[in-house]
């Protein structure tokens, strides 16, 4: 069950990441898509959402139900 929850959370975080990218495209520039100037409040809110999203990714991988181990092998030619 833990792996199913991990996959669901991963899919949701991918969805939220894509949605954040669309919001960032609209709010982090000088003007939004409609040509209206963006306020600093919009930009700060977008960056706060980025921090929350990053925290979600970090929490997901810290609480993953599996571990990935990378081992170095000595290759002699």
Secondary structure, DSSP 8 states (H G I E B T S, - for coil): -HHHHHHHHHHHHHHHHHHHHHHHHHHSSSB-TTS-B--HHHHHHHHHHHHHHHHHHHHHHHT-SS-----------
